Amino acid sequence: MTINREPTYLDYNASAPLREEALSALKEAYKAAGNASSVHSSGRRARAIIEDARHKIADLVDGNPANIIFTSGASEANVTALSPTWLKNGEPYILTQVFVSAIEHPSIIAGGRFAAQNVQSIPVDENGRVVVSELRRLLEKLGRDETALVSVMAANSETGVLQPLQEIGVLTEELGHLYHVDAVQMAGKEPLSMAMAGCNSMSVSSHKIGGPQGVGALILGKGDFRPVPLLTGGGQESWRRAGTENTAGIAGFAVAAAQSTDPEERARISHLRNHMEERLKELSSDVVIFGKDVARLGNTTCFAVEGISAETALINFDLFGVAVSSGSACSSGKVGASHVLLAMGVPESLARGAIRVSLGWATTQEDVERFLSAWTKIYKRMKPTQKG
């Protein structure tokens, strides 16, 4: 067995490598003392870093810098948004239900701060896209005095499939409900506009686009709505999220956000992904690529071959020095059937073989070729013997 000693990292949807420029910004911010809430010059310097970052994060989603709430990550942002109590013009605005799509991130599926009995699932079609007619039916079943929150991810982390955000935004506004978008995977990878999505809030994450881990943001959108804070006690983030801001992390996040919007980078990554999929199909004609018939992120491929175990394949990829992931992994480290693929109607036997390859800012043609070389060996070794 030939083993690659140089690791080939193709798991950007889990976490992207830190960009050099983001690392430099992180280091510079760490060198400076100062709490952004302090009035002395060191505090004002930290405040300036944070306020400049708001503009860069806002540019990432075509949002308003004043509506950026920095958090410890997107999971915190999601749980903050999934609150049964929001404020409208400063007054409590009660939400009775939360509707989440069947293919959401665990921080959304758990329902945030809603009671379990008030969390309802929105079905998806065979490509993993929300069935908007079903969402309409669910919302129209609510009582006249009931108001709901609808939460849908912009792009799926496993398949890369994009959701009909604008259509959902129009529907929720028409029926008088609130709308949250988890844009963690889409931000920086595809053009994204809060106004076009028509949402009341959106969550984004730093480490998915080459910024540091441990920092994200909740961005408020249309209407004078905001969720009741998850963390309380201090006046940071305009009383919307207590706790001293992570100035260094925010500085790195801002740089990564600015760099990730480069259209040339996006086009290069998409070209590599398309080439990889063409070769995959040539090397293994029985490969199934999930979501291939609808709009997807340009960096993501999720595929499987019936009879090939993802768990065994991942071990072999790792031995060849290639880092990819499966559709789903439980806390024990064992690979399970992806809830995303099962919601799409994929047979469990095939879903258990799902492998996700996600490219990013540092991915090269050589990385893709190493992956394809490893897959060729793995496929030949593990391909089920044809009978008859």
N, C-alpha and C positions, 0 to 999 in steps of 0.2 A: 504493500500500500504506500503510495506517495502522499506524504503529509506536508501541507503548506505550513511553514513556520511563521510566515507573515500573515497575520489575521486579516481576513477580508470581511469587513463589517457591512452587513446589508439588513440592518434591523432599525432603520431610522424612525419608523412609526412607534417604536418602543421608546427610543431616546436617540437624538442625533448627537454626534460628536461635537464638542465645544469648538466653535469657530475661533480662529486665532485672534481676530479683532475683538471678539466678545471677551476672550480671556484677558486681553490687554486692558479693556475697559474695566473689567472686574478687578484686576490688580491695582489699577490706578485709583479706583474708588475705595479699595480696602486700605490704601496707604493714607487716605485722608481721614482724620478724626472728625467727629461731628454727628449729632443727632438732628435729623431734618426738622424736628420740632423746636430746636433751640434758636434763639434770636441772634447769637453771636456769629461772627464771620464763618466759622467752621460749620455751624448749623445751616447757615444760608447757602454755603457751597453744596452741602448735601441736598438741601431743598432744590437748588437749581438743577442738580443731576436728575432728580425725580421728576421735576416739572418738564424738563426737556424730553425725558423718556415718555411722558404721557403723549406728547405729540407724535413720536415715532410709533408707539403702539396703536394710536388712533389711526395713523396712516395705513397700518396693516389691514384694517377692516373698514376704512372710510368712515370712521366714527368721530366723536367729539372728545377732545382731550380732557375736558372737564368731567366727562362721564367715566373716566378710567378709575377703577378701584383695584389697587395692587393687592395680591393675595399670595399665599404660600405655594400656590399651584392651581391647576384647573379643577382638581377634585374639590378643593375648598370653594372655588368660585361656583362650581355646580351646586354644591350643598347650600351655599348662600342663596343662590337664585331659587332653588326648590324650597321655598318657604311658603307656608299657608297664609302668612300675613305679609303683605307689601304695604308700602305707604304711597298714597296718591295725594299730591299737593300737601304732604306732611301728615295726612290723616290715614288711619288704618284702613286697609282694603283687604277684605277676607276672601281667600280662595278655598273652595270646598274640595276640589279634586285636582290631581295632576295626571296628565296623560303623557306617557313616554313610549317611544317606539320600541319594538321587540328586539332591536339590534343595538341598543345603547350601551355606553360604558357603564360599568358597575356603579359608579358614583351617581349615575342618573337612574338606573333601574331600581336601586335601593329606595328611591323616592325622596332623598334629601330629608327634610324635616316634616314631611307629610306622614301621617299614620298609614300603616301598611294597607288598611282597608280603603284608603282614599287614593291609591295608586292603581291606574288602569293602563293596560298595554294596548298600543296601536299596532295592528298587523302590518306586515310588509309583504311585497310580492316576491316572485321567484328570483328577482334580481336584488332583493334587499332594499327596495324603495318603499317608503311609506305609502299605503293605499289611502289617498286623500279622501276618497268617497267614504271610506270606513271611518276616518277621523271625523268627517262631517256628521255621520250618523251617530257616533258616540257623543259628540258635543250637543247635537240637537236633542238627545235624550235627556239632557240635564234639565232640572227645573228652572222656571223663569227667574228665580232669585239666586241661582247658583252660577258662580264664575269659576272657571278652571284655568290652570296653567298647562300649556302644551310645551313639551321639551323634546327637541329632535336634534340629533347631531348633523352637522353639515356634511361630513364625509365619514364613512365607516373606517375604523382603524384597521380592520382585517381585510376587507375586500377593496377598499378605496372608493366604493360606490357613493356618488353624490346624491343628496336628497333634494326634492323639489321645494326648496326653502321659500321662494317667492310665493308659490301657490299656497303653501301653508300659512304664510304671513297674511295673505289676502283673506283666507278663510277665517283665521282667528280674529282679525279685525272686524270682519263682517258680522261675526257672531258675538263679539264683545268679550273675548277672552285674552289672556296674556300669553306670551310666546317667548321661550328661551331657546337659544341655539348654542350647542356645544360645538365650537369651531376649532377645537384643538388640532385636529388632523388637517383641516383645510387651510387655516391661516398660514400664509407664507408659501403655500404650494399651488394655490389657484387664486385668481382674482376674487375678492370677497368684499361685499358692501353691506353694512348693517341696514342702510336705507332700502336697498333692493330686497333683502331678506324680510324686512318689515317686522323685526323682532323688538322685544322690550329689553332683552339682555342677551349677552353673548360672552362665552368663556374662551380664553386663549391661554396657551402655555409656552413658556420660554424654551424648555429643553427639547421640544419637538422640532424647533427650527434652528438649533445650533447655539442656543443660549444656555446659561447655567440651569441646573436643576434647582427646585425649591422656590420658584417664583412664577407667578401667572397673573392673570387679571380677569376681573368681571367688568364688562363694559355695558353701561346702560344705554338704551336706545330710545325708541319713540315714546312719547307721552311722559308726563311727570310722575313716573312710577319708579320705585326702588324697593328691593326686598328689605325687610327688617334685618339688621346686621346679625351675622352669625357670632362674631366676636365683638364684645362690648367692653366698655370700661374707659377708653381713651378717645380723644378727638381726632386721631389720625385719619387720613383719607376722608376729610370733611365729615367726621363722625359716622362714616359708613363701614369702617373696619378698624377695630382697635388693634394696637400693637405697633411698635417702632418699625418703620419700613425697612426692608432689606435693600439698602441703597446700592450696595455693590452688585447684588443680583439683578436689580432693576436696571442698572447701567449696562450690564452684559446683555440683558433681555432686549434693551432698546437697540443696541448695535445689531444683534441677530435679526431683529424685526426689519430693520432698514435694509440689511443685505438680502434677506429672503424674498424681497419683492422684485428682485432682478429678473426680468423676463427671459434674458439669455440663459440664466442658470436653470430656470424652469424648463425651457425648451430642450436644453442639453440633457437633463435628467429624463424627460419624457421620451426623447429619442433612444436613450440607453434602455429604458424599460420596454419600449416597443420592439427593439432588436432582440432583447432577452426573451420576450414572449414568442417571437417568431422562431427562434432557435429551439425553445422549449418544445414547441409543437413539432418541429422537425425531428428532434431527438426522441420524443415520446408521443406518438400519435394518439395514444389513449389518455393524454393529460386533459383534465378539466380545469379551465380557468374561470373562476367565479366572477360574475358581474361584467364579463367581457362585452356584452351587447348594449351596455348603457354607459353613460358618462361616469368616469372614474378619475381619481387622482392620477396624475401622470407619473407618480413614483412607485405605485403599489401593484403587486401581483400576488394573488392568492390562488393556489392551484392544488390539485390532488390527483392521484392515480389510484383507482380502485385496487385494493389488495396491498398497497404500500402503506405501512404504518408511519405516521408523522414522528412518533417518538423515536423509532429506530432510525429514520432518515435524519433527524436532527442530531442524533449522536454521531452519525457518520459525517454529516456536514461539519460538525465541530472537529472531528478528527482530521478532516481535510483543511481545517483552518478557515472555515466559512461560517459566519454568524448570521443565521436566519431564525425565524420563529415559527411556531405552530399557530393554528387558529385560536387555540385557547390553552391555558395552563392553569391547573388548580393549585392550591396552596401547598400541596404535597410535592409539587414539581412534576407530577404525572401529567401527561397530555390527555386532555379530555376532548369530547366533541364540542365544537364551537357553538355557543348559543345563537350566534349570528347566522351561521349556516343552517342550523336546525330550523330557525325561524323562517328561512328562505325555502324550506321544504327539501333541503339536501338530505339524502339518506344518511343515517348515522354512520354506517360503515365507510362512506366516502368522506363525511365530515371529519372523522377521526384521523384522516390522512392529510388534512389541509396544512399546507406550508405557505407562510407569508414571506415574501421578499420585498423589502422596502428600501429604495435608494434615496440618496440625498446629496448635499452640497459637495462632499468630498469623494463621491463615487466616481470611479474611472471605468473606462472600457476594459481595462485589465481585470478589475474587480468582477465585472460581469462575466468575463471569459473564465475566470477561476470558478465562479459559481457554476457555470454551465459544464465545465470539465468535471467538477465534483458530482453534479447531478447525473452526468452520463455514466459514471462509475456506479453510483448508488442505484440508479434505475436498472442497469444491467444485472446487478447483484440481487436486487430485491423484487424485480418484476415477477408477478405470479406466473407459473408455468401454465401455458395454454393447454387445455385438455381437448381430446377429440380430434 
